[in-house]
Amino acid sequence: MLIENLKYLVCKYLHERNDLVELAMQDIDSTKYILSEISKGKKKDYDKEDADIIKDISFFYL
């Protein structure tokens, strides 16, 4: 579930950063780094549903 959510967020907000998807699949300990990269590189605000996904990831995996 974590990998799917990270992949979804990267594809939606940083579609040019496929390296982050690969990193998530190889090393789940990189979750904090991936979320920070999404936050730095996003060009629009998070949708409510996406903000909820990020909150869940932060609560359960960080």
N, C-alpha and C positions, 0 to 999 in steps of 0.2 A: 504494500500500500504506500509506503514512504517513497519508494522509487517512482511509482506511478504519479504521485502528487508532485514530486520534484520535476519529473519529466514534463508534466502538464504545465507547470509554472514557467519553466525555462522556455518551452516552446511558445508559450503565449507572450511572455514579456521580453525574452531575449532569443528570438528564433535563430539568430546567427551564432549562438554559442552552444553548438552541439557537443563541444568538449565537456561542458558541465554535465550533460546527460550521461556521457560515458564515465565521467568521474563518479557520479552518483551510483552507477551500476557496479563500479569497481571498489568503492570505498564509502560506506555509509557514514563513516566518521567525518566526512567532508560536508555534511549537511549544513553546518553553520556557515562555512565558506560559500557554499552555493547560494544560500539565502541572502547573504550579504552582497554577492555579485548581482543577484536579481534586483535587490533594492537599489544598488548604485546605478545599474544600467537601464532600468525600466524607463520608458518614455511616457507612460501614462500612469494614473493612479490605479491602485488595486481595486478590482470589483469586490463587492461585499463577500461573495462566496469565496473568492481567492484569499481575502484577508482572513476568513475563518479557517481555511486550509493552512495558512501560514501559522496561525495561532495554535492549531492542533499539532502541527509539526514541532513548533517551539516547545509546547508543553510536554509532548511524549518523547521527543528525540534529542532535545538539547539539555 
